[in-house]
Amino acid sequence: MAAAATCIAVVALALAVLEPGARGLDRRADFPPGFLFGAATSSYQVEGAYLDDNKSLSNWDVYTHTQPGKIMDGRNADIADDHYHRYMDDVEIVHDLGVNSYRFSISWARIVPRGRLGEVNSAGIAFYNRLIDALLKKGIQPFVTLNHFDMPHELETRYGGWLGAGIREEFEYYTDVCFRAFGDRVRFWTTFNEPNLLVKFQFMLGKHPPNRCSPPFGSCSSGDSRREPYVAAHNVLLSHAAAVRNYRTNYQPEQGGSIGIVIAMKWYEPLTNSTEDVRAARRARSFEVDWFLDPIFFGDYPREMREMLSSDLPNFTSEEKKLLLNKVDFIGLNHYTTIYAKDCIYSPCDVGTYEGNALVYATGGNPQIGKPTAVGGYYVVPEGIEPAVMYVNHRYKNATIYITENGYSQHSSTNMVDLMSDVERVNYLKDYLTYLSSAVRKGANVGGYFVWSLVDNFEWLFGYTVRFGLYHVDFDTQVRTPRMSANWYRAFLTGDEVHEPRRADS
Ligand code: BGC
């Protein structure tokens, strides 16, 4: 408690020295009425309670236990933020922010621990019922993700995760259970969080379970980095479409909610203005975003991908194309950064990276595109959110867009004063919101914005070495303390005087 009191004092002191800002674009009133403002988390990253109440082991439980060396600090999310037991307190801190929505994900292993072969876990259902009811009681809309990287380990073993076509029926079954149990109160559903990043981490770079890859992307014991990410993506897309068809047919007419998918989206700037680099940036976007959204909006993969991958990219049957078409009510975008794209077709470069199969090399550090953050490859480039949103707006028929994640990371090793007086995070959020509001003024149909994250949490391969939270978490005591950014967000949302922090570099 003493540590928490010190932190509060530090934040109060830091706020006191801030200069009052001019009323500018960064006001809630610059966004349309009904706009959702929120904060986000995901099940594996915050819940803990990994063995409680009949939950089965997820693929991440098993991965972090069997291969701790793959996680930067060797740790796991057995306890994480202990959100499963502290959810009522967490609803309070969500409410304290003044937001009207909270984005969280459901743990598949808690709801149907053994998939279609086993029972529905009533204790898991009861937990999310309690969470949803507590949020609604406070006037906070639940914004629910059905899959955020984790799945029951048993299903990963049985089907090879997203690689096996059998997983589609499993996902349809699991999501049906969720729509039936929670859909009377949930207005916003998303099927997948960042499937475009998920399948690359799992089957191209081999860094997430089930860790499959091949050179030049990595040296896993098995895998095919040129083919498997696209097979897994195919299964994800068809799983998504089947879940949306079921929701639209059996639940939406009565329940009246909406359903979308969340895509990870960087903005790619050409490294030079050469035609080759301009095309490389275009290609990188295609391999990142259009890869998942084109099939849903136009019934097939983008032309650039077909040209580059030929038969390594699966084909949709005409039935599947029909199933996919228009299967979203909105698009979620997780946007953190902008990066330069350099062509690797006409000049040699290292293609063993995330953009590799597009023959694009991405760099943000040389030359430096923006200030680096604690997560490698994530630079602060607020102006990039505007072209990113406009691109999706133009290409996908003025679809409603939610920014489902945007946030700033600090190294956990940073001193306590700077961890709490997180001026850089405040500036990051304020500046990204300013450019987002500019996209809205230019006609983009944006419905909401969520900060990643509500609280510091288990950051996948980084373990607890980096922190994204509006609230600092002491993982020994589980005490949550609002950072300066939490106080700034509250002031921004409630219309109190917004104090603009002095630039760290001014
Ligand atoms: C993921 C989050 C993650 C965040 C920060 C996103 O890719 O959806 O789970 O914590 O980025 O790295």
Boltz pocket constraint, residues with backbone or C-beta under 6 A from the ligand:
constraints:
  - pocket:
      binder: B
      contacts: [[A, 42], [A, 45], [A, 193], [A, 194], [A, 197], [A, 264], [A, 334], [A, 375], [A, 405], [A, 452], [A, 458], [A, 459], [A, 460], [A, 468]]
      max_distance: 6.0
